[in-house]
């Protein structure tokens, strides 16, 4: 028999802090390539179970998005993504102004192109 000592949760989401900025529609299209290359383009998608579908956007996902997908998206330039209550050093943040967003992110969030295709593709 296994016994677990300590905090046990059956939650399907986890709280995360995102330091960065929410992007306007125009900024997303002008900055997408650069942010994808830096690994900083994240999306909040409309698919969800018990939390927010918040995920790193790959070039393949972006290409599908540009061709048309179902669902609603908000995009972020996420400089830092950390578990809630993590320590973040000012030296890790670019610029003097930034936004802090807190999300309950679904533990079954989009992680692969297959997940993205299943959840957001126009094709059935």
N, C-alpha and C positions, 0 to 999 in steps of 0.2 A: 504494500500500500504506500502511495506517495502522499506526503503531507506538505502543504505549502504554508509557510509562515510569512506574514507581512501583508502588504496591500494586495487585495484581489479584486479585480473588476471584470464585469461581464459587459461593459459598455462597448458599443460599436463605433465610438468616436473618441478622438483625443484632441485636447486643446493645444493649439500652436499659435505662436506670435510670428507675424510676418512684418519685417521692417523693409520698407520700400515705398512704392507709390502706385496708386491705382491709375491706369492709363486711359486716356480718352480714346475714342474710336480712331481719330487721326494719328495719335501717337503710336498706337498699336501697329498700324500699318507702316509707319515710317521707321519704327525701332525694332520690329520683330526679328529681323535677321541678326542684328547685333546682339540682342538680348538672348536669343536662342543659342548663339555661339558662346556667350558667357554663362549659359545655364541659368539665366535669371528671369526668363519669361514663364510666368505661372498663370493658370486660368482657374477661375471659379466657374464650374459648369453647373447646368441645371439638373443633371442626374444626381440623385442622392438617395440614401437609405435612412441612416440615422444622423448624419452629419453633412458637411459640405463636401462636394467633390472638388477638391483643390489640388491641382497637380502641375508638375513641370511639363511645359509644352516642348515637344520635339519638332524637328523640321518636318517629319512625315505628318505629324498631327496638324501642324500649321498649313501644310499643303492641302490637306483634306478640308480644313476650316475655310480656306480661301475658295475652294470649289463648291462649298455649300454643305452645311450640316444642320441637323435639327437640334434644337435646344438654344439656350441663352447663355452667353459667356460674359464675364467681366475679366479683364486682364490686368496683371500686376507685374511691375519690375520689382522682383523680390530680391533684395540684397542679402537678407538674412531670413532664414526660416528656422525657428527653434521651438522646442517644447515650452509651454507656458511656464513661467517662473525661472527660466534660464537666465544666466548672466550674459549680457551682451556688452562688449566694450565699444566705446565711442569710436575708437580707431578702426573698427570693423565696418563703419558706416561711411559711405561717400557723401560729401556735401554737408552743408549746415542745416538743411531742412529735410525732414523725412516724415513719413507717416508710419504709424504702428497699427496693425490690424490683428484682431484676435479671432480665430476660427475654431469651431469644433469640426475637425476634419474626419470624415467617414474613414474607418479603417479599411474599407473596401473601395477606396478611391481609385480613379483611373491611374494606372501605372504603365501600361503598355499600349502599343498601337492597336492591339486586338481589343483591349478594353475600350479604347476611344471609338473604334469602329463599331463595336457592339452597342455602345450607348448613344452615339451621336450620328452615325452614318445615315444618310438619306435612303440608302439601299436597304431593303428588307429581306 
